[in-house]
Amino acid sequence: MIDELCELIQGEDGLLVELRMELMFNDKKYQRIVELLNLLIGEWRKVDAIPKKAMLAIVDLMTVLVGNNRYLSEEESLKVEDASLEIYDMLMTLCDTV
């Protein structure tokens, strides 16, 4: 599951490449990322650590979502902003388990 998440985020045709190169937000890939994150966060609530590979992909995703929207159309920029807030909120649910 982590490998699929990383590929969807950082792969050659992942969400970040499309954002950086094509200046478009792929809703389908994003929804799959959210699905996987929900499943993984459910697992991570039961343990004390998050695998490095997953965390690095998430940090990369959040960095691009927060800092890359100035080059996007207004519509795409709003999608990216909403996505960054949604993922942030999802990750903050892990704080409830600390």
C-alpha positions in Angstrom: 0.0 0.0 0.0 2.9 2.4 0.8 4.5 1.6 -2.5 1.3 2.5 -4.4 1.0 5.7 -2.4 4.5 6.7 -3.2 4.1 5.9 -6.9 0.9 7.9 -7.1 2.6 10.9 -5.4 6.2 10.8 -6.7 6.2 8.4 -9.7 7.1 9.3 -13.2 3.4 10.0 -14.0 2.4 10.7 -10.4 0.4 13.6 -9.1 3.4 15.8 -8.4 4.8 15.4 -11.9 1.5 16.5 -13.4 1.3 19.5 -11.1 4.9 20.6 -11.8 5.1 19.8 -15.6 1.5 20.0 -16.9 0.2 22.5 -14.3 -2.9 20.4 -13.7 -4.4 18.7 -10.7 -5.5 15.1 -11.4 -8.6 14.5 -9.4 -8.6 10.7 -9.9 -5.1 10.3 -8.7 -5.8 12.6 -5.7 -8.8 10.6 -4.7 -6.8 7.4 -4.7 -4.1 9.1 -2.6 -6.8 10.1 -0.1 -8.2 6.5 -0.1 -4.8 5.1 0.6 -3.9 7.7 3.2 -7.2 6.9 5.1 -6.3 3.2 5.2 -2.7 3.9 6.2 -3.6 6.4 8.8 -5.9 3.8 10.3 -2.9 1.5 10.6 -0.6 4.2 11.8 -2.9 5.0 14.7 -2.0 1.6 16.2 1.8 2.1 16.1 4.3 4.7 17.3 6.0 5.4 14.0 5.3 6.1 10.4 7.5 4.4 7.8 10.1 6.8 6.4 9.2 6.1 2.8 5.6 7.1 3.3 6.5 10.2 5.4 8.9 11.5 2.8 6.3 11.1 0.0 3.8 12.9 2.2 6.2 15.8 3.0 7.0 16.1 -0.8 3.3 16.1 -1.6 2.5 18.8 1.0 5.5 20.9 0.0 4.3 21.0 -3.6 0.6 21.5 -2.8 1.4 24.4 -0.5 4.0 26.1 -2.7 3.3 25.3 -6.3 -0.2 26.8 -6.9 1.0 30.2 -8.0 1.6 28.8 -11.5 -1.8 27.2 -11.8 -5.1 28.5 -13.1 -7.5 29.8 -10.4 -9.6 26.6 -10.6 -6.6 24.3 -10.3 -5.2 26.5 -7.6 -8.3 26.1 -5.5 -8.3 22.4 -5.9 -4.7 22.3 -4.7 -5.4 24.5 -1.7 -8.4 22.3 -0.8 -6.3 19.2 -1.1 -3.5 20.5 1.1 -6.1 21.4 3.8 -7.8 18.0 3.5 -4.5 16.1 3.8 -3.4 18.2 6.7 -6.6 17.5 8.6 -6.2 13.8 7.9 -2.7 13.8 9.2 -3.7 15.8 12.3 -6.0 12.9 13.3 -2.8 11.1 14.2 -2.2 13.5 17.0 -5.2 12.1 18.8 -3.3 8.9 19.3 0.0 10.3 20.7 
